[in-house]
């Protein structure tokens, strides 16, 4: 198993701290640094900045939002970032959620699986430097009965096959990831419940005849290291409550549905009720400790080591550390301790 680091978004101008964390991850031998976007900092700018301040570590977008860009624009961006980073860019894609897609980008959240499949097809055509033609439900290139013509990307990416990842939560989206992607960007990955998720990925691979291709199960995992489990879990509560309770509408919250599938039916409903009532602190307190424990690495170093074994045994090939330390020194310390635990466990790829 390899290690990555997920540094999220730029918050309050903390780009210097972000660079420090990623440079330390590079020094420790981490494979990749991922950045996110929602409706604040965009991933492209941050990836470019991190690539300019590093030399060896891969840099990835987790994710570029599909409703925010045309597939051709995404292909242009990916090719440019791959060239500028000397072949270190990983392209993560996701449809986001209905609130962001419709409220921020003005794009209807309709048929996300069909949209994603078409989108990735156009991106792959363009990155392969084929003349791009597509006649789909969401994308038609070139437009008929007009002056447009089918075009080919003029820029040559550093690599002929740039890796494409999908952020997937639901069962059908997991199948789609296996069918069309090179990796799965997982969130709230629980080793105890991984079997059904990975079965979906394998089904997609079999359907597409892609079982012989490498596939990276790349899970973002909260990390909080210390002697007291309850204290370690505390800073993760806000993150979990935001996603399970507030990331989407009452009817469409993929993370809430995931928590329910994991057996937290009543707890997930309560967290959502409290969050949507704007009782955020109560929602945080209502997040079950077992949910945090199953999807995170918390506790002293020996427990972190055991947790790494559990994730590796469950099929994770890249574990992306998200440190919940309160300052940059703590985040750097967490990176070091996880790297040491991986070596001690004999799991380093």
N, C-alpha and C positions, 0 to 999 in steps of 0.2 A: 504494500500500500504506500502511495505517495502522499505527501502533505502539500496543501495549498493554504492560502490565507484569503479570507474575504474581508475587505476593508470597507465595504458598504458605500456610503455617500460622503460627500463633503458637508460637514456640519459646522457652522460658525467659523469658517475659515481655517479648519484644522488640516489643510493640505500638507503642511510641513510635518506634522505628526504622522500623517499617512505615508509620506515618503520614508520617514525613519523606520516605520514598521515594515514596509515592503523591502527596504534595503537590508534590514536584519533578517527577514525571511529568505532573501536571496543568499545572504552569507551562510545561513544555516542549511541551505540546500533544498528549500521548498521549491516545488515544481512550478507553481502558478500563483499569481495574485489576481483576484477577481474584484471588480467594482460593480456597483449597482446604479440603477436610476429609477426614479418614480416620477415626482414632479418637482424636483430640486436640481441638484447637479446632474449633468448628463454624463453618461458613461464614456462617450468618445473622447471628450476633453480630458477626463481624468486618466483614462488608459494612455493617452498620448503623453501626458505629463509623467506618469510612472515609467513608461517605456524609455523616456528621455533620461531618467534618473537611475536606470538599472542597466545591466549588461546581459544577464543570463536567464533570469526568471521569466517564464511566460506571463503575459498580461492578458486578461480576459474580461469580456463584458458579460455580466450576469444580472440583467440581460440588456440587450438593445430591444426596446419595445416595438413590437410589430406594428401597432397602430400609429407609431410616431414617424415612420419613414417608409417610403416606397421600397420594394425589394431591390430595385436597381440602385437606389441611394445606399442601401445597406451593403450591397456588394462593392460599390465604389469605396465606401468607408473601410470595409474589412480588408480589401486589397491594399489600400493606402497604409493602414495601420500595420499590416503584415510586412509591407516593404520597409516602412520606417523603423520597425522593431527588429529587422533582420530575421523574420520568420518566427516571431514569438507571440503572435496574436491568436486568441481563441474566441470564436464568435458564438456567444450565447444569445438565444432568441426566446421571446415569450410574448404571449398576447396581452400580458398584464391582466387587469380585471375590469369589470364593467364600469366601476366608478371612475377609474383613471382613463380608460379608453373613451368613454362617452363624455365624461365631465371635463377632461383636460385636453384630449386630442380631437374631440368631436367626431369620433369614429364609432359607429354602431358595433356593439359587442354581439355580433351575429355569427353563428356557425364558426366558432374559433378553430375547430379542427380542420375544416376545409380551408379556411383562410391561411392557417399555418402551413398546411401541406403545399398549397399553391405558392406561398411566399418562399419557402425553402427551395422549391423547384426552380423558381426564377433566380434566386440568389446563387444556387449551384451552377445553373447555366452560365450566368454572368461571370462567376469566378473561374469557370473552366474556359473562359474566353470564347464561348460559342456565340453565334449570332442569336440574340435572345428573341424567341417567339413563344408566346403563351396565350392560350385561349381558354380561360377559366371563368368561374363564377364571380371571382373577385378581381382578377387581374387579366387584362387583355393587352398584349403587346405584339406589334404596334396596334394602336387603335384603328379600327376599320374605317374606310371611306374618308380618309384624311391625309394630310401631308406627311405623317410620320412614317419612318422606315425602320426596319429591324436593324439594331446596332450591336456592335461587339465592344466589350470593355477594352479601352486603349492601353490601360495600365496592366502590367504583368505582375501578379502577386509574387511574393518570395517563394511560396510553395504552390504546387499544382493543385493539391487537395487540402485546403485550409479546414481545420476541424470545426464542425458545427455542433453545438449543444442545444438541447431544448430544456427549458424549465417546465416541468410537468408535475402535477399533483394527482389529478383524477385518473381513473383506470384507462379510459380511452386515450387520454393524452400520453400516458405511459406507453401504450401500444404504438402510438404514432412516433414517439421518440425512438423506439427500437426499429421502427420501419424506415425512418428517413434521416436520423441523426447519428453522430459519432459519439455522443455522450449525453448523459442525463444530469441536469442540475437539480439536485434534490434538496428539499428543505423539510425540516421536522422528520428526518429519516430515523426510524426506530428499528434497530436490529431485530427486535422481537416480532415486528410486523412486516419485515422486508420481503418475505417470501412471495406474497401476492403481488406486490409492486414489481418485483423482478420477473415474476411469471408473465406479467403484462408486457414488459420490455421484450422478453424472449419471444412471446407470441408475435409481436410486431416484426422482430428480426426474421422469424421463420416465414412470415407472410411475404416479406420482401426478398427472401433468399440472401440475407445478410448475416447469417450465423457465423460465418468464417471471418468476419471483420472485427477488429478490436473495438471495444465499446467501453467508455469511461464512465463508471458510476461515481459521480462527483458530488459528494454530499457536504453541504454547509452545516457545521456543527458548532453550537455555542460552547464556549469553554470558560469555566470559572474554577480556579484552583485554590484550595485552602482546606483546613482541617474539619470545618463544620459544614455539613451538607446543606442544611437549611440556609445558612449564611451565603453559601456559594450559589444557591438557586435564586436568591432574592433579586440580583440585578437582571436576571433573565426573564423575570415575570412580566415586565413591561413589554418586552419584545414579543413574548408569547401571547399576551393579552391583545396587543395591537393586531396581530395576524388572525388569531382564532376569533376575536371578538369584533374587530373593526375594519378588517381588510376586505371590503365588499359589502353588499347589502345583506339583509336578513335572508333573502332567498338565494343569493349567489355569493357564497363565501367558501372558496375551495379549501381553505385551511381549516375552517370550522368543520366542513364535511370530512376532512382527513382525520381530525381528532375524534369525530364520532365513529369512523371506521376502526379506529384504534381501540374502541371500547369506552371512550369518555363521552357518551351520549348526553347524560344529564349535565355533566360539568361543562361541556362545550356550549350547551344551550344557555346555561347560567352566565358564563363569561360573556357570551354575545349579548344577552339581555342587559347586563350591567354596562357593557361598553357602549351599546347604542343608546343607553339612557344617560351617557356621559358621566357615569360613575366609574371613572378609570381606575382609581385606586382600589375600589371594591372588585373590579374585574381582575386586576392583577392578583389580588389576594385569593381569588377564586380559581386561578389556574392550578390544576392538581400538581402536587410535587412529582407524582409518578410520571406525568406527561413530560415535565422538564427533565427528569432523570433519564427517561427512555431516549430522549432526542438530543441530549447534551453530554458533555464530559465535565462532570463536577466532582469535587472532592480532592483528597490528597494525591500525590504523584502515583502511588501504587494503584489507586482506584482508576486514575486516568489510564494507566497502562492496561489494566483489565478491560476498560472501556474500548480502547483501541483494538484489542483482540476481538471484541464483540462486533465492532463495525467491520473489521476486515473479514471475519468469518461470515458476516451477513452479505458480503459481496461488494462493499465499498472499495473502489480502487484509488480514488483520491479523496482524502478527508480535508475539507477546507475549514480551517480554524477561524472562528469569530470570537475574539477575546472580549469579555465583558468587564475587564479591568477598568478602573476609573481614570487612569492616566496612561500616557504613552510608555512610561517605564514599566508599568504593570502589563501592558499589552506585549511589549518586547519580552518580558519575563515569561509570559504564558507561551509565546512561540518557542522559546528555548526549552521550557519544561516539557512541552508536547514532543518536540524533536528528540529530547533525551529519553522520554518514555517510549517513543517509537523504536529507537535504537535498542533500549533495554528489553523490549518485547520481541526483538528479532523480526520486526515486520517491515523494516525499511526496504523499499524497492530499489 
